[in-house]
Amino acid sequence: MSQSMSQALARNFLGNSPRWYKQAIVGFLILNPILLFTVGPAVTGWLLIFEFIFTLALALKCYPLQPGGLLALEAVVIGLASPDAVYHEIAGNLEVILLLMFMVAGIFFMKSMLLWVFTRILLKVRSKSTLALLFSLSAAFLSAFLDALTVTAVLISVGVGFYAVYHKVASGKQLGHLDHDHSNDQQILDEKRQDLESFRAFLRSLLMHGAVGTALGGVCTLVGEPQNLLIAQKAGWDFVEFFTLMAPITMPVLAAGLVTCVLLEKTRTFGYGGRLPHSVRTILLEYAQEQDKKQTVRDRAVLLIQMLVAVFLVLALAFHLAEVGLIGLTVIILLTAFNGITEEHQIGKAFEEALPFTALLVVFFTIVSVIHEQHLFQPIIHAVLALPSEQQPGLFFIANGLLSAISDNVFVATVYINEVLAALNSGSITREHFDSLAIAINTGTNIPSVATPNGQAAFLFLLTSALAPLIRLSYGRMVWMALPYTIVMSGVAMTMVLMTLH
C-alpha cells in the first residue's frame, strides 16, 4: 500500500476527530483482545464499559456511534457477547427503539406549536428562578405519566427553536455561524458574542433543570420509567400501590429537587443562573409579534391541528392506549395528513434527529449484553444478599445507584429484581423484605443515575442531540451541572431508605 493511501486512510478514520482521540480508540481495540487472553473476560468486560464511557464523554469530539460501534463489534468478534445475546437485548428494548423512531419524529411536526407556546411563556415569566422551577415541575409532572424521552424530545425541540430564531433574526445567517462573523465593528461583534454565550448558558440551565425534572417525576409512578413497570410486574403492584409504597422516598426527593432548582438559580453556581439577555428577549418578542402579524388562516389551522393532536398524545400516553412508539406513529400520520405534508423528503427530515441516537442505543445494548453474558454485576448482588437483612435496602440502593450511573438503569433493575425474586421464591427472604428491596432497587436505579448521561436514556439523548453542541453542553458539563442534584437527591433518598425500609 502506498504511503499516500495510508495517509488518506488515517485521515479518514473517525474523520476530523483529534489525532490523540483516534490513537486512543486504536489503542483500545488492540488492548482488548490482549487482555481477554491474559487476564480473562471479566476484567476485559469492565474495561470495555469504561472505554465506551470514554466515547460518550467526548461526544463533542466524535459522535459516539462510530468509536463505540467499533468497540461493540470487537466485543462480539472476540466472544464477550454473542450475536444472539445482542439480538435478545435489542428485542427486549423494542419499545424504546420504536419510541425513538416514531415519537421523536412526531414531536418534530409539532415544532411550530411548541415554539409558539413556549415563546409566550418565556416572554411573560421574567423571573429566571420561576421559569426554571416551571420547566422542572412541568417535566416532572409529564414524566410521571408520559415517557421521559418524549418529554426530553419536547425540550430539545423548544431549545432548537429558540436558538434558530435568535440566529435567523440577529445575524441573518444559518444556525451556528455567528462565531465566524467578520464584522468590522469589533465592539458590536463582541456584544453579539457575549449575548450568544449568555443565551447558551440560559438554555443549558433550562434544559438541565428539565432533564432532571424527568427523573424526579419518573421515579414516582408505575408508568414513569420502564424499570418501574418491570419491578411492579414482578412484585404484583398496581398503580396506586406502587405510588403509595414509593411516596415516603419519592415525595421528599421531589421536594428536595425543586428546592435545589431554585437555590441553583439564586446562587448561580454549577453553571446555572444564566439570564436571558435583553437583546435576545427583544429579538424573540419582535419575532413573535411579526409571526402573529403574518399568520394566515392556514397557519392558524395548522396550529389548531397540532394542539388537538397534542391533547390526543397526552391522553393516549396517560391511558396507555398502545405502546409509546405506535402512538408516535399515529401522531406522525395525523399531523402530516391534516397539515398537508405529503412529500417523502418533508417527512424524512423528521427522522434525522432520532435515528443516529437509535443506532447508538443499539450499540449501547451490545455493551449491556456483554455485562449480562459475563455476569459482571453478579458478584456485587451476591455480596449484598449475603449481608444482614437490615443492611440490605441501603446497600442495594447504593449498589444500584453506582451501577446505574455507568450502565443502563433498566438493565440494572432487571438484573437485581430477578435475583431478589429468585431469593423470594427459594424462601431465602420474606415477602415484606422483598418489597423493601424492590423499593430500594427502584429508587436506586432512578435517582442516583442522574449523575451521568449513561444512566438515563433521556440524558444520553440530550447529550447526543443536535442542540448539545450548539449550546456547548458536553458530557463533562452535564456531569458537573447534575452534581448538586445528584448529591441532594441521592442523599435525601438514601436517608429515607434507611429510615423507612428495614
C-alpha positions as CSV (number, residue, x, y, z in Angstrom):
1,M,0.0,0.0,0.0
2,S,1.4,3.4,-1.0
3,Q,2.3,6.0,1.7
4,S,-0.3,8.4,0.3
5,M,-3.0,5.8,0.5
6,S,-2.0,5.0,4.2
7,Q,-2.2,8.7,5.0
8,A,-5.6,9.0,3.4
9,L,-6.9,6.1,5.4
10,A,-5.5,7.6,8.6
11,R,-7.2,10.9,7.8
12,N,-10.5,9.2,7.1
13,F,-10.5,7.1,10.2
14,L,-13.0,8.9,12.6
15,G,-13.0,12.0,10.4
16,N,-12.0,15.3,11.9
17,S,-11.7,14.0,15.5
18,P,-8.3,14.8,17.2
19,R,-5.3,12.6,16.5
20,W,-4.9,11.7,20.1
21,Y,-8.6,10.5,20.2
22,K,-8.0,8.3,17.1
23,Q,-4.9,6.9,18.8
24,A,-6.8,6.1,22.0
25,I,-9.6,4.2,20.1
26,V,-6.9,2.2,18.2
27,G,-5.2,1.5,21.5
28,F,-8.4,0.2,23.0
29,L,-9.1,-2.0,20.0
30,I,-5.6,-3.5,20.3
31,L,-5.6,-3.8,24.1
32,N,-9.0,-5.6,24.5
33,P,-8.0,-8.9,22.8
34,I,-4.7,-9.0,24.6
35,L,-6.4,-8.6,28.0
36,L,-9.0,-11.2,27.1
37,F,-6.4,-13.9,26.6
38,T,-4.2,-12.8,29.6
39,V,-6.5,-11.7,32.4
40,G,-9.8,-13.0,31.3
41,P,-13.3,-11.8,30.2
42,A,-14.3,-10.2,33.5
43,V,-11.5,-7.6,33.5
44,T,-11.8,-7.0,29.8
45,G,-15.6,-6.6,30.1
46,W,-15.2,-3.9,32.8
47,L,-12.5,-2.2,30.7
48,L,-14.9,-2.2,27.7
49,I,-17.5,-0.4,29.8
50,F,-15.1,2.4,30.7
51,E,-13.9,2.6,27.1
52,F,-17.5,3.1,26.0
53,I,-18.0,5.8,28.6
54,F,-14.9,7.5,27.2
55,T,-16.6,7.7,23.8
56,L,-19.7,9.2,25.4
57,A,-17.6,11.7,27.4
58,L,-16.0,13.0,24.3
59,A,-19.2,13.1,22.2
60,L,-18.4,16.6,21.0
61,K,-15.1,15.4,19.6
62,C,-16.7,12.5,17.7
63,Y,-20.2,11.2,17.7
64,P,-20.1,8.0,19.9
65,L,-21.8,5.8,17.3
66,Q,-18.6,5.2,15.3
67,P,-15.9,4.6,18.1
68,G,-18.5,3.0,20.4
69,G,-19.7,0.8,17.5
70,L,-16.2,-0.4,16.7
71,L,-15.7,-1.4,20.4
72,A,-19.1,-3.2,20.3
73,L,-18.2,-5.0,17.1
74,E,-14.9,-6.1,18.6
75,A,-16.7,-7.3,21.7
76,V,-18.8,-9.6,19.6
77,V,-15.9,-10.8,17.4
78,I,-13.7,-11.8,20.4
79,G,-16.6,-13.5,22.1
80,L,-17.5,-11.2,25.0
81,A,-21.1,-11.3,23.7
82,S,-22.8,-13.4,21.1
83,P,-24.9,-12.0,18.2
84,D,-27.9,-13.9,19.7
85,A,-27.4,-12.2,23.0
86,V,-27.2,-8.8,21.4
87,Y,-30.4,-9.5,19.4
88,H,-32.1,-10.7,22.6
89,E,-31.1,-7.4,24.3
90,I,-32.4,-5.4,21.4
91,A,-35.7,-7.3,21.2
92,G,-36.2,-6.7,24.9
93,N,-35.9,-3.0,24.3
94,L,-38.0,-2.8,21.2
95,E,-40.4,-0.4,22.9
96,V,-37.6,2.1,23.4
97,I,-36.4,1.8,19.8
98,L,-39.9,2.3,18.4
99,L,-40.4,5.3,20.7
100,L,-37.2,6.9,19.4
101,M,-38.0,6.2,15.8
102,F,-41.6,7.4,15.8
103,M,-42.3,9.6,18.9
104,V,-39.4,11.9,18.4
105,A,-40.3,12.3,14.7
106,G,-43.9,13.0,15.8
107,I,-42.7,15.8,18.1
108,F,-40.8,17.3,15.1
109,F,-44.2,18.0,13.4
110,M,-45.3,19.9,16.5
111,K,-42.4,22.3,16.5
112,S,-44.3,25.4,15.4
113,M,-47.0,24.9,18.1
114,L,-44.4,24.2,20.8
115,L,-42.3,27.2,19.8
116,W,-45.5,29.4,19.8
117,V,-46.5,28.2,23.3
118,F,-43.0,28.3,24.9
119,T,-42.1,31.7,23.4
120,R,-45.0,33.2,25.2
121,I,-44.1,31.5,28.5
122,L,-40.5,32.7,28.1
123,L,-41.5,36.3,27.4
124,K,-44.1,36.5,30.1
125,V,-42.2,34.9,33.0
126,R,-39.4,37.4,33.8
127,S,-38.0,35.6,36.9
128,K,-35.4,33.0,35.9
129,S,-35.9,31.1,39.1
130,T,-39.6,30.9,38.5
131,L,-39.0,29.9,34.9
132,A,-36.5,27.2,35.9
133,L,-39.0,25.8,38.5
134,L,-41.7,25.8,35.9
135,F,-39.6,23.8,33.5
136,S,-38.5,21.3,36.2
137,L,-42.0,20.9,37.7
138,S,-43.6,20.6,34.2
139,A,-41.1,17.9,33.2
140,A,-41.6,16.1,36.4
141,F,-45.4,16.0,36.1
142,L,-45.3,15.0,32.5
143,S,-42.7,12.3,33.1
144,A,-44.8,10.8,35.8
145,F,-47.5,9.9,33.3
146,L,-45.7,10.1,29.9
147,D,-42.3,9.0,28.9
148,A,-39.1,10.8,29.8
149,L,-37.7,10.5,26.2
150,T,-40.9,12.1,24.9
151,V,-40.6,15.0,27.4
152,T,-36.9,15.4,26.5
153,A,-37.7,15.5,22.8
154,V,-40.1,18.4,23.5
155,L,-37.4,20.2,25.5
156,I,-34.9,19.7,22.7
157,S,-37.4,20.9,20.0
158,V,-38.1,24.1,22.1
159,G,-34.4,24.8,22.6
160,V,-33.6,24.3,18.9
161,G,-36.5,26.6,18.0
162,F,-35.3,29.4,20.3
163,Y,-31.7,29.1,19.0
164,A,-32.8,29.1,15.4
165,V,-35.0,32.2,15.9
166,Y,-32.2,34.1,17.6
167,H,-29.7,33.4,14.7
168,K,-32.3,34.0,12.0
169,V,-33.1,37.4,13.3
170,A,-29.9,38.5,14.9
171,S,-27.4,37.6,12.2
172,G,-29.3,36.7,9.1
173,K,-27.1,33.7,8.7
174,Q,-27.5,30.0,9.1
175,L,-27.7,28.5,12.5
176,G,-24.4,28.4,14.3
177,H,-22.4,30.8,12.1
178,L,-22.3,33.8,14.4
179,D,-18.9,32.8,15.7
180,H,-17.5,33.4,12.2
181,D,-18.9,36.9,11.9
182,H,-16.2,39.1,10.3
183,S,-17.9,42.5,11.1
184,N,-15.6,45.5,11.0
185,D,-17.2,46.9,14.1
186,Q,-15.4,44.9,16.8
187,Q,-17.5,46.3,19.6
188,I,-20.7,45.1,18.0
189,L,-19.2,41.7,17.3
190,D,-18.1,41.4,20.9
191,E,-21.5,42.3,22.2
192,K,-23.1,39.7,19.8
193,R,-20.8,37.0,21.0
194,Q,-21.4,37.9,24.7
195,D,-25.2,37.7,24.1
196,L,-24.7,34.4,22.4
197,E,-22.7,33.0,25.3
198,S,-25.3,34.3,27.8
199,F,-28.1,32.8,25.7
200,R,-26.3,29.4,25.5
201,A,-25.9,29.4,29.3
202,F,-29.6,30.3,29.7
203,L,-30.7,27.5,27.5
204,R,-28.3,25.0,29.1
205,S,-29.6,25.7,32.6
206,L,-33.3,25.4,31.5
207,L,-32.7,22.1,29.7
208,M,-30.7,20.6,32.6
209,H,-33.5,21.6,35.0
210,G,-36.0,20.0,32.7
211,A,-33.9,16.8,32.2
212,V,-33.5,16.4,36.0
213,G,-37.3,17.0,36.3
214,T,-37.9,14.0,34.1
215,A,-36.1,11.8,36.7
216,L,-37.9,13.5,39.6
217,G,-41.3,12.6,38.2
218,G,-40.3,9.4,36.5
219,V,-39.5,7.6,39.8
220,C,-42.9,8.4,41.3
221,T,-45.3,6.3,39.3
222,L,-45.6,2.9,37.8
223,V,-45.5,4.3,34.2
224,G,-42.8,6.9,34.8
225,E,-39.9,4.7,33.7
226,P,-39.6,1.3,32.0
227,Q,-38.0,-0.3,35.0
228,N,-40.8,0.9,37.3
229,L,-43.3,-1.2,35.3
230,L,-40.9,-4.2,35.3
231,I,-40.4,-4.1,39.1
232,A,-44.2,-3.6,39.7
233,Q,-45.0,-6.6,37.5
234,K,-42.5,-8.8,39.4
235,A,-43.9,-7.5,42.7
236,G,-47.6,-7.6,41.8
237,W,-48.2,-3.9,42.5
238,D,-50.9,-1.8,40.8
239,F,-50.6,1.9,40.0
240,V,-51.9,3.2,43.4
241,E,-49.9,0.6,45.4
242,F,-46.7,1.5,43.6
243,F,-47.2,5.2,44.2
244,T,-48.0,4.7,47.9
245,L,-45.1,2.4,48.5
246,M,-42.6,4.8,46.8
247,A,-44.1,8.0,48.2
248,P,-42.1,8.0,51.5
249,I,-38.9,8.3,49.4
250,T,-40.0,9.9,46.2
251,M,-42.0,12.8,47.6
252,P,-39.2,14.1,49.8
253,V,-36.8,13.7,46.9
254,L,-39.2,15.6,44.6
255,A,-39.4,18.5,47.1
256,A,-35.6,18.5,47.6
257,G,-35.1,18.5,43.8
258,L,-37.3,21.5,43.3
259,V,-35.7,23.4,46.2
260,T,-32.3,22.6,44.7
261,C,-33.5,24.0,41.3
262,V,-34.4,27.4,42.9
263,L,-31.2,27.6,45.0
264,L,-29.0,26.9,42.0
265,E,-30.6,29.7,40.1
266,K,-30.4,32.1,43.1
267,T,-26.7,31.3,43.8
268,R,-25.7,30.9,40.1
269,T,-23.4,28.0,40.9
270,F,-22.6,24.8,38.9
271,G,-23.2,26.5,35.6
272,Y,-26.8,27.7,36.5
273,G,-28.2,31.1,36.8
274,G,-27.7,32.3,33.2
275,R,-30.2,35.1,32.4
276,L,-31.9,35.8,29.1
277,P,-30.0,38.8,27.6
278,H,-32.2,41.9,27.0
279,S,-31.3,41.9,23.3
280,V,-32.3,38.3,22.9
281,R,-35.6,38.9,24.6
282,T,-36.2,41.8,22.3
283,I,-35.4,39.6,19.3
284,L,-37.8,36.8,20.4
285,L,-40.5,39.4,21.2
286,E,-40.2,41.1,17.8
287,Y,-40.2,37.7,16.1
288,A,-43.3,36.6,17.9
289,Q,-45.1,39.8,17.1
290,E,-44.0,39.6,13.4
291,Q,-45.1,36.0,13.2
292,D,-48.5,36.9,14.7
293,K,-49.0,39.6,12.1
294,K,-48.0,37.3,9.2
295,Q,-50.2,34.5,10.4
296,T,-52.8,33.4,7.9
297,V,-55.9,31.3,8.3
298,R,-54.0,28.3,7.1
299,D,-51.3,28.9,9.7
300,R,-53.9,29.1,12.5
301,A,-55.4,25.9,11.2
302,V,-52.0,24.2,11.4
303,L,-51.6,25.3,15.0
304,L,-55.1,24.1,15.8
305,I,-54.4,20.7,14.4
306,Q,-51.1,20.5,16.3
307,M,-52.8,21.4,19.6
308,L,-55.6,18.9,19.1
309,V,-53.1,16.1,18.3
310,A,-51.0,17.2,21.4
311,V,-54.1,16.7,23.5
312,F,-54.6,13.3,21.9
313,L,-50.9,12.5,22.6
314,V,-51.2,13.3,26.3
315,L,-54.4,11.3,26.7
316,A,-53.2,8.3,24.7
317,L,-49.9,8.1,26.7
318,A,-51.7,8.7,30.1
319,F,-54.2,5.9,29.5
320,H,-51.7,3.7,27.6
321,L,-53.9,3.1,24.6
322,A,-50.9,1.5,22.8
323,E,-47.1,1.2,23.0
324,V,-45.5,4.6,23.0
325,G,-43.8,4.2,19.7
326,L,-47.1,3.2,18.0
327,I,-48.7,6.3,19.5
328,G,-45.9,8.3,18.0
329,L,-46.5,6.8,14.6
330,T,-50.2,7.8,15.0
331,V,-49.1,11.3,15.7
332,I,-47.0,11.4,12.5
333,I,-49.9,10.2,10.4
334,L,-52.4,12.6,11.9
335,L,-50.2,15.7,11.7
336,T,-48.9,15.1,8.2
337,A,-52.3,14.1,6.8
338,F,-54.2,17.0,8.2
339,N,-51.5,19.6,7.7
340,G,-50.8,18.8,4.0
341,I,-47.3,17.3,4.4
342,T,-47.4,14.6,1.8
343,E,-43.9,14.6,0.2
344,E,-41.5,11.9,1.2
345,H,-38.5,14.3,1.7
346,Q,-40.6,16.5,4.0
347,I,-41.4,13.5,6.2
348,G,-37.8,12.3,6.1
349,K,-36.5,15.4,7.8
350,A,-38.4,14.4,11.0
351,F,-36.3,11.2,11.4
352,E,-32.9,12.9,11.1
353,E,-32.6,13.7,14.8
354,A,-33.6,10.4,16.3
355,L,-32.2,7.7,14.1
356,P,-28.5,8.4,14.8
357,F,-29.3,8.1,18.5
358,T,-31.4,5.0,17.9
359,A,-28.3,3.4,16.3
360,L,-26.2,4.5,19.2
361,L,-28.7,2.9,21.6
362,V,-28.4,-0.4,19.8
363,V,-24.6,-0.2,20.2
364,F,-25.2,0.5,23.9
365,F,-27.4,-2.6,24.1
366,T,-24.4,-4.6,22.8
367,I,-22.3,-3.3,25.7
368,V,-25.2,-4.2,28.1
369,S,-25.2,-7.7,26.6
370,V,-21.5,-8.0,27.5
371,I,-22.4,-7.2,31.1
372,H,-25.1,-9.8,31.0
373,E,-23.1,-12.5,29.3
374,Q,-20.0,-12.1,31.5
375,H,-22.1,-11.7,34.7
376,L,-20.2,-8.6,35.7
377,F,-22.8,-7.5,38.2
378,Q,-23.4,-10.8,39.8
379,P,-20.6,-10.7,42.5
380,I,-21.9,-7.4,43.7
381,I,-25.5,-8.7,44.0
382,H,-24.5,-11.9,45.8
383,A,-22.2,-9.9,48.2
384,V,-25.1,-7.6,49.2
385,L,-27.6,-10.5,49.7
386,A,-25.1,-12.2,52.0
387,L,-25.2,-9.3,54.4
388,P,-27.6,-8.9,57.4
389,S,-31.2,-8.2,56.1
390,E,-31.4,-4.8,57.9
391,Q,-28.4,-3.5,55.9
392,Q,-29.5,-4.8,52.5
393,P,-32.0,-2.0,51.5
394,G,-29.4,0.8,52.0
395,L,-26.7,-1.2,50.2
396,F,-29.0,-2.2,47.4
397,F,-29.8,1.5,46.9
398,I,-26.0,2.3,46.8
399,A,-25.1,-0.6,44.5
400,N,-27.9,0.1,42.1
401,G,-27.1,3.8,42.0
402,L,-23.4,3.3,41.3
403,L,-24.1,0.7,38.6
404,S,-26.8,2.7,37.0
405,A,-24.5,5.7,36.7
406,I,-22.2,3.7,34.5
407,S,-24.7,1.3,32.8
408,D,-28.3,1.4,31.8
409,N,-30.7,1.7,34.8
410,V,-33.3,-0.5,33.1
411,F,-30.8,-3.3,32.8
412,V,-29.5,-2.9,36.3
413,A,-33.1,-3.0,37.7
414,T,-33.8,-6.1,35.6
415,V,-30.8,-8.0,36.9
416,Y,-31.4,-7.0,40.5
417,I,-35.2,-7.6,40.7
418,N,-34.8,-11.1,39.1
419,E,-32.1,-12.1,41.7
420,V,-34.3,-10.8,44.5
421,L,-37.4,-12.6,43.1
422,A,-35.4,-15.8,42.9
423,A,-34.4,-15.3,46.6
424,L,-38.1,-14.9,47.5
425,N,-39.2,-17.9,45.6
426,S,-36.5,-20.0,47.2
427,G,-37.6,-18.9,50.6
428,S,-34.4,-17.1,51.5
429,I,-36.2,-13.8,52.2
430,T,-39.8,-12.9,53.3
431,R,-42.4,-11.1,51.2
432,E,-42.0,-8.0,53.4
433,H,-38.3,-7.9,52.9
434,F,-38.7,-8.5,49.1
435,D,-41.0,-5.4,49.0
436,S,-38.3,-3.3,50.8
437,L,-35.6,-4.5,48.4
438,A,-37.8,-3.8,45.4
439,I,-38.4,-0.2,46.6
440,A,-34.6,0.2,47.1
441,I,-34.0,-1.1,43.6
442,N,-36.5,1.2,42.0
443,T,-35.3,4.3,43.8
444,G,-31.6,3.3,43.4
445,T,-31.9,2.9,39.7
446,N,-33.9,6.1,39.1
447,I,-32.4,8.7,41.4
448,P,-28.5,8.4,41.5
449,S,-28.5,7.6,37.8
450,V,-28.8,11.4,37.1
451,A,-25.1,11.6,37.9
452,T,-24.1,10.8,34.3
453,P,-25.7,10.6,30.8
454,N,-25.1,6.9,30.9
455,G,-27.7,6.0,33.4
456,Q,-30.8,7.6,31.8
457,A,-31.7,7.4,28.1
458,A,-33.2,10.9,28.3
459,F,-29.9,12.4,29.4
460,L,-28.0,10.5,26.7
461,F,-30.5,11.7,24.1
462,L,-29.9,15.3,25.2
463,L,-26.2,14.9,25.1
464,T,-26.1,13.4,21.6
465,S,-28.8,15.7,20.2
466,A,-28.1,18.4,17.6
467,L,-28.8,21.0,20.2
468,A,-26.0,19.9,22.6
469,P,-23.0,21.3,20.5
470,L,-24.9,24.5,19.8
471,I,-25.3,25.3,23.4
472,R,-21.9,23.8,24.4
473,L,-23.4,21.0,26.5
474,S,-20.6,18.5,26.8
475,Y,-20.5,15.2,28.8
476,G,-18.3,16.8,31.5
477,R,-20.5,19.9,31.7
478,M,-23.6,17.7,32.1
479,V,-21.9,15.7,34.9
480,W,-20.9,19.0,36.6
481,M,-24.4,20.5,36.3
482,A,-26.0,17.3,37.5
483,L,-23.7,17.0,40.5
484,P,-25.6,19.2,43.0
485,Y,-28.8,17.4,42.1
486,T,-27.1,14.0,42.4
487,I,-25.8,14.8,45.9
488,V,-29.0,16.3,47.2
489,M,-31.5,13.8,45.6
490,S,-29.3,10.7,46.4
491,G,-28.7,12.0,50.0
492,V,-32.4,12.5,50.7
493,A,-33.3,9.2,49.1
494,M,-30.7,7.3,51.0
495,T,-31.8,8.9,54.3
496,M,-35.4,8.0,53.6
497,V,-34.5,4.4,52.6
498,L,-32.6,3.9,55.9
499,M,-35.5,5.5,57.9
500,T,-38.4,3.7,56.2
501,L,-37.1,0.3,54.9
502,H,-35.8,-2.5,57.1
